[in-house]
Structure formats: C-alpha cells, structure tokens
C-alpha cells in the first residue's frame, strides 16, 4: 500500500468530447490523457456522445477513468442543438 508521500498525483480533465468521439479535441485529449496515465491517476469527466447514448457511463480505458455525465447528444449541425449539448454538459 502506498503512503501519502508515495501516492501518484491525480489529474481531473473536464471536456465535452472524449474517445470514441470523432472531434479533433476528442482525439487530442485521448492521446494526451493516455500518455499521462503512466505517471498520473487520470480521470476524464465528459458528455454522452451521439450514437453512443446507451454505452456504459463509467469506463476504464488504457489507464484512464472515463465518466460520462448525463447530457444531450443532438446532431451538432444546428446552432441551437450545439448550444443545448454544451449547456446540458455544463
């Protein structure tokens, strides 16, 4: 068991999009978090993805704890839908 001095630092990342999202920020953030997972306990708090609404809300992937909060997942082509997705994630 680790003592307080030996415990790894924790990193909490908040972003609306994360793996398996197709957005550029989802790809970049996934690469960054998985790269940091060797040195840190990384947890990502992200939103639900369109066409993945029924996926598990809590997943561990490549050393990263992913937690999806309840949010809308409307098609992002319209400004109102994008705004709803953003505000429901917040």
SULMO-V58792 format. One record per backbone hydrogen bond with DSSP energy under -1.0 kcal/mol. NH is the residue of the N-H (numbers start at 1). CO is the residue of the C=O. E is the energy in kcal/mol with one decimal. If there is no record, write none. Layout:
BEGIN
nh=(NH:NH)
co=(CO:CO)
e=(E:E)
END
This chain:
BEGIN
nh=(7:11:13:15:21:27:28:29:30:31:32:33:34:35:36:37:39:40:41:43:44:45:46:47:52:55:59:61:64:65:66:67:68:69:82:83:84:85:86:87:88:89:90)
co=(3:41:43:45:18:23:24:25:26:27:28:29:30:31:32:33:36:36:9:11:65:13:67:16:49:52:66:64:61:42:59:44:57:46:78:79:80:81:82:83:84:85:86)
e=(-1.3:-2.9:-2.9:-1.8:-2.4:-1.9:-2.7:-2.6:-2.0:-2.2:-2.4:-3.0:-2.5:-1.8:-1.9:-1.1:-1.3:-2.1:-2.5:-2.7:-3.1:-3.2:-2.5:-1.4:-2.1:-1.7:-2.6:-2.7:-1.9:-2.5:-3.8:-2.9:-3.2:-3.0:-2.2:-2.5:-2.3:-2.4:-2.4:-2.9:-2.4:-1.7:-2.0)
END
